[in-house]
Amino acid sequence: MAAIGPKRQVLGLVVLLVLCFGASGVGGAITYPQIEGWYARLPKPTWNPPDWVFGPVWSALYLCMAIAAWLVWRQSGVAGARGPLALFGVQLALNTLWSCLFFGSQPRLGLC
């Protein structure tokens, strides 16, 4: 495999950051309006973290996911990492879909 030039490496990282934080934005746009209403009324365990923790933690996770995908792409290129990057894309889509389904449908949960 030919080495990936520095400009292309930066562009690849930017694309993956935009993809990950775009997915985060879609999920967040559906989640955020529910935090003080429906979600606040859900029964939760005593060890449930405070709401303000979720934003920084999920932002850090999406950042790490973008960097991890970038490292895989950088090491193997698109052709060499097609399988892992496809699985990454599926995981990212499912993660976004979960937010849409859970916060969009507002299930009545009595788990705790």
C-alpha positions as CSV (number, residue, x, y, z in Angstrom):
1,M,0.0,0.0,0.0
2,A,1.3,3.5,-0.9
3,A,1.8,5.9,2.0
4,I,-1.1,8.3,2.6
5,G,0.1,11.9,2.3
6,P,-0.2,14.4,5.2
7,K,-2.9,16.5,3.5
8,R,-5.0,13.4,2.8
9,Q,-4.5,12.2,6.3
10,V,-5.8,15.4,7.7
11,L,-8.8,15.4,5.3
12,G,-9.5,11.8,6.3
13,L,-9.6,12.7,9.9
14,V,-11.8,15.7,9.2
15,V,-14.3,13.6,7.3
16,L,-14.5,11.0,10.1
17,L,-14.9,13.7,12.7
18,V,-17.7,15.3,10.7
19,L,-19.3,11.9,10.2
20,C,-19.2,11.0,13.9
21,F,-20.2,14.4,15.2
22,G,-22.9,14.5,12.5
23,A,-24.3,11.3,13.9
24,S,-24.0,12.6,17.4
25,G,-25.9,15.8,16.3
26,V,-28.8,13.8,14.9
27,G,-29.1,11.7,18.1
28,G,-28.7,14.8,20.2
29,A,-31.3,16.8,18.4
30,I,-33.8,14.1,19.2
31,T,-32.5,13.4,22.7
32,Y,-32.1,16.9,24.1
33,P,-35.7,18.0,24.0
34,Q,-36.7,15.0,26.0
35,I,-34.2,15.5,28.9
36,E,-36.3,17.8,31.0
37,G,-39.6,16.3,30.1
38,W,-40.2,12.6,29.4
39,Y,-36.7,11.4,30.4
40,A,-36.7,13.3,33.7
41,R,-39.9,11.4,34.7
42,L,-38.5,8.0,34.0
43,P,-37.7,5.9,37.0
44,K,-34.0,5.5,37.3
45,P,-31.6,3.8,39.6
46,T,-29.9,5.8,42.3
47,W,-26.5,5.3,40.6
48,N,-27.7,7.0,37.4
49,P,-25.3,9.8,36.6
50,P,-26.5,13.4,36.5
51,D,-27.7,14.6,33.1
52,W,-24.8,17.1,32.7
53,V,-22.4,14.1,32.5
54,F,-23.8,12.7,29.3
55,G,-22.8,15.5,26.9
56,P,-19.1,15.5,27.7
57,V,-18.9,11.7,27.9
58,W,-20.6,11.1,24.6
59,S,-18.6,13.9,23.0
60,A,-15.4,12.2,24.1
61,L,-16.7,8.8,22.9
62,Y,-17.5,10.2,19.4
63,L,-14.1,11.8,19.3
64,C,-12.4,8.5,20.2
65,M,-14.5,6.6,17.6
66,A,-13.5,9.0,14.9
67,I,-9.8,8.8,15.8
68,A,-10.0,5.0,16.0
69,A,-11.6,4.8,12.5
70,W,-9.0,7.2,11.2
71,L,-6.2,5.1,12.6
72,V,-7.6,2.0,10.9
73,W,-8.0,3.8,7.6
74,R,-4.6,5.4,7.9
75,Q,-2.9,2.0,8.5
76,S,-4.7,0.0,5.8
77,G,-6.3,2.5,3.4
78,V,-9.9,2.2,2.3
79,A,-9.4,-1.0,0.3
80,G,-7.6,-2.7,3.1
81,A,-10.0,-1.6,5.8
82,R,-13.2,-1.9,3.9
83,G,-14.7,-4.6,6.3
84,P,-13.8,-2.8,9.6
85,L,-14.9,0.6,8.2
86,A,-18.2,-0.9,7.0
87,L,-18.8,-2.4,10.5
88,F,-17.9,1.0,12.0
89,G,-20.5,2.7,9.7
90,V,-23.1,0.1,10.7
91,Q,-22.3,0.6,14.4
92,L,-22.5,4.4,14.0
93,A,-25.9,4.2,12.2
94,L,-27.2,1.8,14.9
95,N,-26.0,4.1,17.6
96,T,-27.9,7.0,16.0
97,L,-31.0,4.9,15.4
98,W,-31.1,3.8,19.0
99,S,-31.4,7.5,20.1
100,C,-34.1,8.1,17.5
101,L,-36.1,5.0,18.6
102,F,-35.7,5.4,22.3
103,F,-36.1,9.1,22.7
104,G,-38.4,9.4,19.7
105,S,-40.8,6.7,20.8
106,Q,-40.7,7.5,24.5
107,P,-41.3,4.0,25.9
108,R,-42.9,3.7,29.3
109,L,-40.3,1.9,31.3
110,G,-40.7,0.6,34.9
111,L,-37.4,-1.2,35.1
112,C,-36.0,0.4,38.3
